[in-house]
């Protein structure tokens, strides 16, 4: 059995999760600004 895969998969998943979390935390976008950004993109490309 590949015990290396069983050991290293959770470690890699935690590393990737923490990297994504720190990137999202650095941006500090509020929900309001995200909705405004989506609204602006819709106006630009759909209408």
C-alpha positions in Angstrom: 0.0 0.0 0.0 1.2 3.5 -0.8 1.5 4.9 2.7 3.4 8.0 1.4 0.3 9.1 -0.5 -1.8 8.6 2.6 0.7 10.7 4.7 1.5 13.5 2.3 -1.9 14.2 0.7 -3.4 15.9 3.9 -0.2 17.9 4.4 -0.3 19.2 0.8 -4.0 20.0 1.1 -3.4 22.0 4.3 -0.6 23.9 2.7 -2.6 24.8 -0.3 -5.6 25.8 1.9 -3.4 28.0 4.1 -1.9 29.7 1.1 -5.3 30.4 -0.5 -6.6 31.7 2.9 -3.7 34.1 3.4 -4.1 35.5 -0.2 -7.8 36.0 0.4 -7.1 37.6 3.8 -4.6 40.1 2.3 -7.2 41.3 -0.2 -9.7 42.1 2.5 -12.5 42.7 0.0 -15.9 43.2 1.6 -19.0 41.5 0.1 -20.3 44.9 -1.0 -17.2 45.5 -3.2 -17.3 42.0 -4.6 -21.0 42.6 -5.7 -20.0 46.0 -7.2 -17.2 44.3 -9.1 -19.6 41.7 -10.5 -22.1 44.3 -11.4 -19.6 46.4 -13.2 -18.4 43.3 -15.2 -21.9 42.4 -16.1 -22.6 46.0 -17.4 -19.3 45.9 -19.4 -19.8 42.6 -21.1 -23.5 41.8 -21.2 -25.1 45.1 -21.9 
